[in-house]
């Protein structure tokens, strides 16, 4: 039987609340990779968590990305006409992030990815203030 893990069970995603993290776009990169650009909600358990201005935000957010390497295939589905660029495209929050035996499923309100690799890394760039 195939195993399925939720994001909160994977140590690479520890301290991230992906259900309240925003997908801002994506790009295919050299070396059979795809990068998902995100605004991550960090929990207090994350080593980069910082106190935040409660008048502006209700949580600690960092801009960053998830890089999937060694992709064998990427299947992308959308419920509407897909634009030429994802600039200003409403990708929405991540409703699903499941790690299967040989692939990762990522779903938002408008996009569904099936990424055929489990080799990924999270990269944080800067705190959103």
FIROKE-225218 format. One record per residue (C-alpha): residue number from 1; residue in one letter; chain; x, y, z. Coordinates in Angstrom, 1 decimal. Layout:
BEGIN
+-----+-----+-------+--------+--------+--------+
:   n : res : chain :     c1 :     c2 :     c3 :
+-----+-----+-------+--------+--------+--------+
: NUM :   a :     A :      X :      Y :      Z :
...
+-----+-----+-------+--------+--------+--------+
This chain:
BEGIN
+-----+-----+-------+--------+--------+--------+
:   n : res : chain :     c1 :     c2 :     c3 :
+-----+-----+-------+--------+--------+--------+
:   1 :   x :     A :    0.0 :    0.0 :    0.0 :
:   2 :   x :     A :    1.3 :    3.5 :   -0.9 :
:   3 :   x :     A :    2.2 :    5.8 :    1.9 :
:   4 :   x :     A :    1.0 :    9.4 :    2.1 :
:   5 :   x :     A :    2.4 :   11.9 :    4.5 :
:   6 :   x :     A :    1.0 :   15.4 :    5.2 :
:   7 :   x :     A :    3.4 :   18.4 :    5.1 :
:   8 :   x :     A :    3.5 :   18.7 :    8.9 :
:   9 :   x :     A :    4.9 :   15.1 :    9.2 :
:  10 :   x :     A :    8.0 :   16.0 :    7.0 :
:  11 :   x :     A :   11.0 :   17.4 :    8.9 :
:  12 :   x :     A :   12.0 :   19.6 :    5.8 :
:  13 :   x :     A :    8.7 :   21.5 :    6.4 :
:  14 :   x :     A :    8.9 :   21.7 :   10.2 :
:  15 :   x :     A :    7.7 :   25.0 :   11.6 :
:  16 :   x :     A :    5.7 :   25.9 :    8.5 :
:  17 :   x :     A :    2.0 :   26.3 :    8.4 :
:  18 :   x :     A :    1.4 :   25.6 :    4.7 :
:  19 :   x :     A :   -2.3 :   25.8 :    5.0 :
:  20 :   x :     A :   -1.8 :   29.5 :    5.7 :
:  21 :   x :     A :    1.1 :   29.9 :    3.2 :
:  22 :   x :     A :    0.5 :   31.6 :   -0.1 :
:  23 :   x :     A :    1.7 :   30.4 :   -3.5 :
:  24 :   x :     A :    2.8 :   33.4 :   -5.5 :
:  25 :   x :     A :    4.0 :   31.7 :   -8.7 :
:  26 :   x :     A :    6.4 :   29.1 :  -10.1 :
:  27 :   x :     A :    9.1 :   28.7 :  -12.6 :
:  28 :   x :     A :   10.8 :   25.7 :  -14.3 :
:  29 :   x :     A :   14.5 :   25.7 :  -13.8 :
:  30 :   x :     A :   17.5 :   23.9 :  -15.4 :
:  31 :   x :     A :   18.2 :   20.4 :  -14.1 :
:  32 :   x :     A :   14.6 :   19.2 :  -14.2 :
:  33 :   x :     A :   13.5 :   21.4 :  -11.3 :
:  34 :   x :     A :   10.5 :   23.5 :  -10.5 :
:  35 :   x :     A :   10.5 :   26.3 :   -8.0 :
:  36 :   x :     A :    7.3 :   27.3 :   -6.2 :
:  37 :   x :     A :    7.5 :   30.9 :   -4.9 :
:  38 :   x :     A :    5.7 :   31.3 :   -1.5 :
:  39 :   x :     A :    4.9 :   33.5 :    1.4 :
:  40 :   x :     A :    5.4 :   31.1 :    4.2 :
:  41 :   x :     A :    3.6 :   31.3 :    7.6 :
:  42 :   x :     A :    6.2 :   30.4 :   10.2 :
:  43 :   x :     A :    5.1 :   28.9 :   13.5 :
:  44 :   x :     A :    6.8 :   29.6 :   16.8 :
:  45 :   x :     A :    8.6 :   26.3 :   16.4 :
:  46 :   x :     A :   10.5 :   27.4 :   13.4 :
:  47 :   x :     A :   14.1 :   28.7 :   14.1 :
:  48 :   x :     A :   13.6 :   31.8 :   11.9 :
:  49 :   x :     A :   10.3 :   32.8 :   13.6 :
:  50 :   x :     A :   10.3 :   36.4 :   14.8 :
:  51 :   x :     A :    7.8 :   38.5 :   16.7 :
:  52 :   x :     A :    5.5 :   40.4 :   14.3 :
:  53 :   x :     A :    3.7 :   43.7 :   14.2 :
:  54 :   x :     A :    0.1 :   42.6 :   15.2 :
:  55 :   x :     A :   -1.4 :   45.8 :   13.7 :
:  56 :   x :     A :   -0.1 :   44.8 :   10.2 :
:  57 :   x :     A :    0.0 :   40.9 :   10.4 :
:  58 :   x :     A :   -1.5 :   38.2 :   12.5 :
:  59 :   x :     A :    1.5 :   35.8 :   12.0 :
:  60 :   x :     A :    5.2 :   35.7 :   11.1 :
:  61 :   x :     A :    5.6 :   35.5 :    7.3 :
:  62 :   x :     A :    8.7 :   34.9 :    5.3 :
:  63 :   x :     A :    9.1 :   35.1 :    1.5 :
:  64 :   x :     A :   10.8 :   32.1 :    0.0 :
:  65 :   x :     A :   10.4 :   29.0 :   -2.2 :
:  66 :   x :     A :   10.2 :   25.3 :   -2.4 :
:  67 :   x :     A :   12.6 :   23.8 :   -5.0 :
:  68 :   x :     A :   11.7 :   20.4 :   -6.3 :
:  69 :   x :     A :   14.8 :   18.8 :   -8.0 :
:  70 :   x :     A :   15.2 :   15.8 :  -10.3 :
:  71 :   x :     A :   11.6 :   15.9 :  -11.5 :
:  72 :   x :     A :   10.6 :   13.0 :  -13.7 :
:  73 :   x :     A :    7.3 :   14.7 :  -14.6 :
:  74 :   x :     A :    5.2 :   17.7 :  -13.6 :
:  75 :   x :     A :    1.4 :   17.7 :  -14.2 :
:  76 :   x :     A :   -0.3 :   21.1 :  -13.8 :
:  77 :   x :     A :   -4.1 :   21.6 :  -13.9 :
:  78 :   x :     A :   -6.0 :   24.7 :  -13.5 :
:  79 :   x :     A :   -9.7 :   25.4 :  -13.3 :
:  80 :   x :     A :   -9.5 :   28.5 :  -15.5 :
:  81 :   x :     A :   -7.6 :   29.8 :  -18.6 :
:  82 :   x :     A :   -4.0 :   29.8 :  -17.6 :
:  83 :   x :     A :   -2.2 :   33.1 :  -18.2 :
:  84 :   x :     A :    1.1 :   33.5 :  -20.1 :
:  85 :   x :     A :    2.7 :   34.7 :  -16.9 :
:  86 :   x :     A :    1.9 :   34.1 :  -13.2 :
:  87 :   x :     A :    2.6 :   37.7 :  -12.3 :
:  88 :   x :     A :   -0.5 :   39.0 :  -10.5 :
:  89 :   x :     A :   -2.1 :   35.6 :  -11.0 :
:  90 :   x :     A :   -4.1 :   34.6 :   -7.9 :
:  91 :   x :     A :   -2.4 :   31.3 :   -7.0 :
:  92 :   x :     A :   -4.1 :   31.2 :   -3.5 :
:  93 :   x :     A :   -3.2 :   29.4 :   -0.3 :
:  94 :   x :     A :   -2.0 :   25.8 :   -0.3 :
:  95 :   x :     A :   -5.0 :   23.6 :    0.5 :
:  96 :   x :     A :   -3.0 :   20.3 :    0.0 :
:  97 :   x :     A :    0.6 :   19.4 :    0.3 :
:  98 :   x :     A :    0.9 :   15.6 :    0.3 :
:  99 :   x :     A :    4.1 :   13.6 :    0.0 :
: 100 :   x :     A :    3.5 :   10.2 :   -1.7 :
: 101 :   x :     A :    6.0 :    7.4 :   -2.4 :
: 102 :   x :     A :    7.3 :    9.0 :   -5.6 :
: 103 :   x :     A :    5.5 :   12.3 :   -6.0 :
: 104 :   x :     A :    4.3 :   15.4 :   -4.2 :
: 105 :   x :     A :    0.7 :   16.8 :   -4.7 :
: 106 :   x :     A :    0.3 :   20.5 :   -4.2 :
: 107 :   x :     A :   -3.2 :   22.1 :   -4.6 :
: 108 :   x :     A :   -4.4 :   25.6 :   -4.2 :
: 109 :   x :     A :   -7.9 :   27.1 :   -5.0 :
: 110 :   x :     A :   -6.8 :   27.6 :   -8.6 :
: 111 :   x :     A :   -3.9 :   25.2 :   -9.4 :
: 112 :   x :     A :   -3.1 :   21.5 :   -8.9 :
: 113 :   x :     A :    0.4 :   20.2 :   -9.2 :
: 114 :   x :     A :    1.5 :   16.6 :   -9.3 :
: 115 :   x :     A :    5.3 :   16.8 :   -9.1 :
: 116 :   x :     A :    7.1 :   13.5 :   -9.7 :
: 117 :   x :     A :    9.9 :   13.7 :   -7.2 :
: 118 :   x :     A :   10.3 :   13.7 :   -3.5 :
: 119 :   x :     A :   13.6 :   15.6 :   -3.6 :
: 120 :   x :     A :   12.8 :   19.1 :   -2.4 :
: 121 :   x :     A :   14.2 :   21.8 :   -0.2 :
: 122 :   x :     A :   12.7 :   25.0 :    1.4 :
: 123 :   x :     A :   14.6 :   28.2 :    0.9 :
: 124 :   x :     A :   13.7 :   31.3 :    3.0 :
: 125 :   x :     A :   14.7 :   34.7 :    1.6 :
: 126 :   x :     A :   13.4 :   37.5 :    3.8 :
: 127 :   x :     A :   10.9 :   38.2 :    6.5 :
: 128 :   x :     A :    7.8 :   40.1 :    5.3 :
: 129 :   x :     A :    7.4 :   43.3 :    7.3 :
+-----+-----+-------+--------+--------+--------+
